[in-house]
Amino acid sequence: MAWWELVLAVVAASLLLVLAYGIGIAVRRRLLARNGGVFELSHRVRDTRPGRGWVIGIGRYSGDTQLEWFRIFSLSPKPKRVWRRVEIAYISSRSPEGIEELVLYPESLIVTCEVHGELIDLAMDQQTLIGFQAWLESRPIRSNWTVF
């Protein structure tokens, strides 16, 4: 086999792998959306440097109890993070600043929430934020009443 045939075979195999990966991403998103809508949701996984550490992804409400977050370029059918509704407290929202404007989806707002005493940052658009706040506010009221 000539050297150019080997190069051509490697290029063709690489293109097939990229095509298969793209199809896998599209099929995964379709499967995730099957049991309810998904929405654009980014998450700051590292906050050691201001404006850095964002990973774009998609979110999905699982039943009435949890928010699931999936990395956008992963083939895994399992969520990377899961937050239970009763454990999330909305703190504030703000517009992206500096580099955040470039790495997040367009029209995103940065939402700070508290989960188990730890602050987490999510990024979503205004309409998704309204739905997120409604979802949080509609959680069942927990009571500590004891019946005697």
N, C-alpha and C positions, 0 to 999 in steps of 0.2 A: 504494500500500500504506500502510495506517495505521501509526502509530508502534507501537501495541500488537502488530500482526502481526509487525513486525520484531523486537520484543523477544521475542515468543513463538518465532519462528524461531531466534533466537540461543540461547535457553534450551534448546530442543529439540536443536539441534546440539551444544551443550555436554554435555547429558545423554547423547547418543549417543556422543560421544567418551569420556566417562568409562566408559560401559558397555563400549565396545570395548577400552579400556585394561585394565579388570578381566578381561575374557575373555582378552585377550592374556597377562596375568600367569598366569592359571590354566592356560592351554594350555602356556605355557613351562615352568611347574613340572612339569606332567605329562610333557612331553618330556624334561626333565632327569632325572626319576626313572625313565624308561624303561630306561636301561642300568644300573640299580642304584639303591639307595635314596639319598635326600637327607636331610640332617638340618639342624637349626637351628644356625647357626654365625655369630656376629658377629665383626667384625674392627675393631680400632682403627686407623683410617687416619691419624689425626693425634694426637700425644700432647703437644702444646704446653701444654695445660691439664689438670691432674689430673681424671680422671673424664669428660672430654669426648673427642670424636673418634670415637665408636663408630658403626658402620654395621651394621644388621642384615642378615642374609643367610642363605644356605643353602650347605652344603658337600656335596661329593660326592667319593668316592674314584674316581680314574680308573685303572683297572687296578690293578696292585700298586705303582705307582711314584709317583703324585702325588695331592695333595689340591687340589681346585679350589674356589674360593670365588666365589659369584655374589651380587650385590646383589639383595635381595628385590623391589624395586620397579622393576627394569630389564626391558626387553623383549629385551635382547641374549642370544643363545644361547651366547655365549662367556663364559668365566669372567673376572672382573675381576682375580683373582690366582690364581697356580698355585705351589704349593710342592712340590718333589720330596722324596720320603721320605728319601733319603740325605743331604739337606742340612738337615733339621730335627732339632733337639735339644730335648727337653723340659727345661724348667728348673724350673718350679714352678706351683702353682695356688693361688688364693685366692678368697674370697667377694667379691662386688661391694660397694663402699662408696659411700655418699652418692648422688649423681645416677646412678651406674651401675646401681643397683637399679631405677631408673625407665626407663632407656633400653634395657636388655637384656631378653631373653626371661626369663620366670619360671624360677626354679631354676637359673639360669646360674652357672657358675664361670668365673673369669678364669684363663686358662692363658697363661703366658709361655713362649715358645720362642725359640730362637736359630737364625737362618738367616744363613749367611755372616757371622757375627760381629755381626749386628744383632738386637736383641730385638724380637719382635713379640708382640702381645697378641691372643688369640682368646678368645671366650666360648662355652661349650657347657654342656650339662647333664651331670650325673654319669655317666649311662649312656654318653653320647657320649664323654666323657673316657676311660672305661675302654676303649672300642673304639679311640679314638685312640692311647692308650698301647700297646695290643696291636698295632695296625698299625705303630707306630714300632719296637717291639721285635722284630717278626717280619721286619724287613728282612734281606736277605742279608748275610752277613758278607763284608766286603771284605778281601782279603789282599794283602799286598805281597810275597808270596813269589815268588822267581824260581827257575825250574827250570834247573839247570845241566846 
